[in-house]
Amino acid sequence: MFKLQKENVIKIVDSSLMCDKLINKGFALVQTPIDFNAVEEEEDYKNMNFIDLKKTAKLKGIQIYKMKKEDLINALEGDLDAI
């Protein structure tokens, strides 16, 4: 995912093609995918509600079928042995 900004407008896109199109329209790249991953890892999953955990897991490509909150937290933190 890429975060781009033009004046007070912020756009977040998930493809490099769309990112390039916005840059051609005058948007500036604010955060790259590496920056987003660093921010996400700092999140405290234990304080998130179940719905937000599910959304975050889906964005990271984690299969969430029949997972409990504790399982989602373990998967997001990379502790797949605990699931």
C-alpha positions in Angstrom: 0.0 0.0 0.0 1.2 3.5 -0.9 0.2 6.7 0.8 0.3 9.8 -1.4 -0.6 13.4 -0.7 -1.4 16.5 -2.8 -2.0 19.6 -0.8 -4.7 18.5 1.8 -5.8 15.4 -0.1 -4.4 12.0 1.0 -4.9 8.9 -1.1 -4.0 5.3 -0.1 -3.6 2.9 -3.0 -2.5 -0.8 -3.1 -1.0 -1.0 -6.5 2.2 0.5 -8.0 0.3 1.2 -11.2 -2.3 3.4 -9.4 0.6 5.0 -7.4 2.3 6.0 -10.6 -0.9 7.4 -12.0 -1.4 9.6 -9.0 2.3 10.8 -9.0 1.7 11.8 -12.7 -1.3 13.9 -11.5 0.9 15.8 -9.0 0.7 13.6 -5.9 3.8 13.0 -3.8 4.6 9.7 -2.2 4.4 10.0 1.6 4.9 6.4 2.7 6.1 3.3 0.9 5.0 -0.3 1.7 8.1 -0.7 4.0 7.0 2.3 6.1 3.4 0.8 6.4 4.8 -2.5 7.6 6.8 -0.8 10.3 3.8 1.1 11.5 1.6 -1.9 11.6 4.0 -3.9 13.7 3.9 -1.3 16.4 0.2 -1.7 16.9 -1.0 -3.3 20.1 -3.2 -6.1 18.9 -4.4 -7.0 22.4 -6.1 -3.6 22.7 -7.9 -3.9 19.3 -11.5 -5.1 19.1 -12.3 -8.4 17.2 -13.6 -6.7 14.1 -10.5 -4.5 13.7 -8.3 -7.6 14.2 -10.2 -9.5 11.5 -9.8 -6.5 9.1 -6.1 -6.3 9.8 -5.6 -10.0 9.4 -7.4 -10.0 6.0 -5.2 -7.1 4.8 -2.1 -9.1 5.7 -3.5 -12.2 3.9 -4.1 -14.3 7.0 -6.9 -16.9 6.7 -9.3 -16.0 9.6 -11.9 -18.7 9.3 -13.1 -19.8 12.7 -10.4 -17.9 14.6 -10.9 -16.6 18.0 -9.5 -13.2 19.2 -6.5 -14.9 20.8 -5.7 -16.8 17.6 -5.9 -13.6 15.5 -3.5 -11.9 17.8 -1.1 -14.8 17.6 -1.3 -14.9 13.8 -0.8 -11.1 13.5 2.2 -11.2 15.8 3.7 -14.1 13.8 3.3 -16.8 16.5 1.7 -19.4 14.2 2.7 -22.3 16.5 0.3 -21.0 19.2 -2.7 -21.3 16.8 
